[in-house]
Amino acid sequence: MRPSLPGLAVILLTLLPAEPRAHPLDEVLQGAYLTLAPGEVRLELDLTPGTNIADALLQALDANADRIISDAEAQRYARRVLAQSSLTLDDVAVSWALGGVNVPPYGALEAGGATIAIRAVAARPDSAGTHVLDYRNDHQPAPSLRTANVFLEPGEGWQYRVVTQQRSDEGARLTVTYTIARQ
């Protein structure tokens, strides 16, 4: 005999955790998304502060404390964040160029759960063979949960393939071995 629809709902509710699992209130979630693309590495770094630590991040963002994040303040903050990360390609340090930053309104950040998106790009020559990308994010405006992932955007005439990926336990570092071959 199958349970009735209300009975099924009760069963499902008992399987849910007692406490809802949501964004941590006392941490910054930092998601780094690296894309290997023709001639470049693109970075999108998403920073999502929890409610209890949003003030610390807002103090760093809103230099004049007027509760409005200007474009200049957002760009200055994004440059500081990028300066706290590093990228090496085949053991050669490569610099990030800021591509843009998207900052939600002050009130949305203050409430927690809103995301700052920083975009950057670094030049990367296309040459056949095996290569190693090493990314490290040392930005820590407050206790942070970090992750980093790599994506491929193949170019015309080139084929990319990820061979290995290694992540540090705390999520601040990603090392990727990849190959490039002519098609």
QUIQUIGI-V314978 format. One record per pair of residues at least 6 apart in sequence whose ideal C-beta (glycine too) atoms are under 6 Angstrom apart, sorted by the first residue. I is the first residue (numbers start at 1). J is the second residue. D is the distance in whole Angstrom. If there is no record, write none. Layout:
BEGIN
i=[I/I]
j=[J/J]
d=[D/D]
END
This chain:
BEGIN
i=[23/23/24/25/25/25/26/26/26/27/27/27/27/28/28/28/28/28/29/29/30/30/30/31/31/32/32/32/33/33/34/34/34/34/35/35/35/36/36/37/38/39/40/40/40/41/41/42/43/44/45/46/46/47/48/49/50/51/53/54/54/54/56/56/57/58/61/61/61/62/63/67/69/69/74/74/78/78/78/79/81/81/82/82/84/84/85/86/87/87/87/88/89/89/90/90/94/96/96/97/98/99/99/99/100/101/102/103/104/108/126/128/128/128/130/131/132/133/134/135/135/136/137/137/146/146/147/148/150/152/154/157/158/159/159/160/161/162/163/164/165/166/167]
j=[50/113/50/50/51/52/50/52/53/50/143/144/145/47/49/141/142/144/48/145/47/144/146/46/147/45/137/148/44/149/41/43/135/150/42/151/153/152/160/153/155/126/121/123/124/122/124/121/120/119/118/115/117/116/115/57/112/112/142/109/110/112/141/142/141/109/69/73/77/69/73/106/103/106/101/103/98/101/118/98/118/139/96/120/138/139/137/136/94/122/135/134/124/133/131/132/122/120/122/121/120/119/120/121/119/118/117/116/114/114/158/180/181/182/179/178/177/176/175/148/174/173/146/172/171/172/171/174/176/160/160/183/180/181/183/180/179/178/177/177/176/175/174]
d=[6/5/5/4/5/4/6/4/6/5/5/6/5/6/5/6/5/5/4/5/6/5/4/4/5/5/6/4/5/6/6/6/6/5/4/5/5/5/6/4/3/6/5/6/5/5/5/5/5/5/5/5/5/4/5/5/5/3/4/6/5/5/6/5/5/6/5/6/5/6/5/5/5/6/5/4/6/4/5/6/6/5/5/6/5/4/5/5/5/5/5/5/6/6/5/6/5/4/5/5/5/4/5/5/5/5/4/5/4/4/6/6/6/6/5/6/5/5/5/6/5/5/6/5/4/5/5/4/5/5/5/6/6/5/5/6/5/5/4/5/5/5/5]
END
